[in-house]
Amino acid sequence: MFEWIRGLRRQATPARKLRSRGAGGDAERVELAEFAPGILPFLGMTAYLQLELYEAATRAVSGAATLQAKNVLAHVAGQTLAKHQRLTQEMRDRGHEPHTLMAPYARVIDAYVERIETGDWHQHVLSLYLVGGLFDDFFATLAQGLKDGFRSEAISILQSETGRGEVKELLEGELAADDALGSWLALWGRRLVGDTLLVSRAVLALSETREFDATEVEPVFTELIADHIRRMDGLGLTA
């Protein structure tokens, strides 16, 4: 699998415009936005994921060894909580209690969080950086296909500032201070790929307008992996 992942660097994958597997050059182009779920499932899953990212950020604050790191991670936690609250407010405005809309997606997201849980602080912060960025981009692109007036605001919320640039700088500083840390975190970053794809598959299966077909959506997963690789490359980690 890792050889395949490394090979993706050499492919010119068009961002978010994905081609399904077909017999010839006229294969149908697949847009990620075509798999957008209904607005209520979208709000429920996205809000719960932001809540989990917030909790992950607060745990990172608790384990940070320096005041600078605590400040950076506290900023991420605050921004992520703000996203969660804007999404849950939209649920209330529509007459729904947030916990009832989030509950159906708790099991798959909780299982994902459990699989990537680690007692190592550096691995935990790397997960926060890679996973948070990937899912914000993924859901923002998916939101482009929402058939609802909240579409533009949903995209704006997910694309809003989260302090991850500061997290990247924090990780870069840690990597520069410890030569052995790079290979350790590169292994961890590779491990995150498969588990992240499982959550993405569950999201695409919620589409109300396009039937889920594993073969057809393979390019979507390829693009997710490419995004993951780009973030790792940006830290100097070899995926």
N, C-alpha and C positions, 0 to 999 in steps of 0.2 A: 504493500500500500504506500509506503514512504517513497519508493521510486516513482510511483505514479504522481504523488504529491509534488515531488521535486520537478517532474516533467511539466507541471502546470506553469512554471515560471517561463517556459519557452513558448507557451501558447499565447496568442493575441486574443484573449477572451474579451469580447465586447461587454462593457459594464451593463448588466441588467437586461441586455437583449440577447436572449438565449435561443439556440437552435435545437429542436428536438431531433432525435435520431431518426433518419429516414433513408430511403433507398438512393436518393440522388441529391443534387444541389438545390432542388426546389422544396426541400423539407420545410415544414411549417415552423415559423419563428414563434417561440414561446416567451411571453412577457411574464415576469414574476407577478406583476399586478393582476394578471388574469386569475390568479388563485386567491384573491382577497376573499375572506369570509364575510358573513353579515356583520353589521356594525356592533351588535351586542357581543357575539363571540370574540370579535376583535378587541373590544374594550376590556372584556374579562381576562383574556389571556395576556394582553399587553400590560394591563395594570398589575396583574399578579407577578409577571416577570420583573417589572420595575420595582415592586415591593421586595422581591428576593434579591435584586441587585443592591437595593438600599441596605438590606440586612447584611449582605456580604461586605459592603463598604464600611459599615459600622464595626464589623468584626475585624476588618483590616486596621481600623483606627486603634482598636484595643491592643492589637499586637505590635503596633509600630514602635520602634526603638527611639525615634527622635521626634522632637516637636514639629520639625518641618514636615516629616512624613505624616504625622497626625493631622496637621493642618490641611495638607493636600487631600488626604483621604476623607476628611470631614467635609470638605467642599464637594467632593464627588457624592457623598452620602446625601448632602442637602439638595443638590441639583436633581439627583435621582428621585428623592422623595417628592420633590416639587412636580416632577413628571407624573408620578403615581397619583398625586392628589388632583392634578388637572384632569386625569382620565377618570378617576372615581367621581369627581364633581359632575362630569358629563353623564355618568350613570345616574346619579341622583336627579339631575335635571330632567332625565327621561323617565323618572318615577321608579327606578330600580335601586335596591340596596346593593352596594358594591360587593359584599361578601357572597351574595347569591349568584352574581355573574362570574365571579372569580373561581368559585368552588369547583366547577366542572374541570378546570384545568390545573388544579392544585396537585393532583397525583402525578401527572407527567412532568411538571416543572419541579416538584419536590424530589422526584426520583432522579432527575437530571442534576439537581444541586447536590444530592447525596453522592452521586457517582463522581463528581468533580471536587468533592470536599477534600481538603488537605490540611494537615497540621503545620505545614511549612508556610511561613509568612510570605516569602518571595513568590512561591507558587500561587498562593492565594491572590496576591496583588496582580500577578500576571493574568490569572483567570479573570479578574475583575476588568482589566484593561481589554483583553482580547474578546471575551464573551460580551461584555457590555457594548463595545463598539460594533461588533458583528450584528447583534440583535437589534440595536437601534437602527442601523442601516437596513437590515432585512425588513423590519416592520414598517419603517418609513417608506420603503419601496413598495411593499405589499399594500400599504394604505392608499397608494395612488389608484388602486382599483376599487376602492370603497364606493358604493352607490349611495352616498349619504352626504348631507350638508356639513357634517363634521370632518369630512375628508381633509380639507386644507389645514384645519387646526390640528388634526392628528399628525399630519406630516410635520408641521411646525414644532409640535411638542417633541417628537422623536428626534428631530434634527437639532434641537436646541442644545446649548452648551452644557457639557457635563463635567468639565475639568479633566477629561482624559488626556489632554495634551500635557498637563502637569503630572499625571500619573506616568506617562511615557518618560518624561524627564527624570522622575523619581527612579524609575526602573533603570534608566540609562546610567544614573549615578551609582546605583547599587552594582550594576554589571561592571562598570569601570573600576570599582573598588575591589572586586573579587574576580580574578581570572577564571576560577573554576565554576562560577555561577552560570555562565553562558550555556555550557553543555547541559547542565542540570535543568535549566529552564527550557531549553530547546526540546528536551525529551518530554517535559510536561506539556508544552505547547502542542506537540504532536498528539499527545494523548487526548487532548480536548476535542480534536476534530470529529471523531466518530460519535461521541456523545452529543455534540452540538447538532449533528445531522439528524439524529433521532428526534430531537425537539422540532427541527425545521420540517421534517416529514409529517409530524403530528399537526403542525400548523397548516400546511398545504392541504391536508386531508379534510380540513374544515371548509374548504371552498364551497360556496353555494351556486357557483356558475360554471365551474369546470370540474369534471370528474378526475379524481386522482389516479394517475397512471405512473408507476415507478419508472418505467422506461422513458416516458415523455418528460418527466421532471428531472431526469438525471443531469441535464445542463444547469438546472437551478443549484443543485448540490455542488457541481463543479465550480460555479461562480462563488458560492459560499466558501469553499475551500480556498479559492484564489484570494478572496478577501482576507481570510485568516493568514495565509502565507504572506501577504503584503504587510500586514501588521507585524508579524514576526520578523520579517526582513527589515522593517523599519527600526527594530531594536537590535539588529545585528545577529539575530538568532537564525540558525539554519533549520528550516522545516524539512 
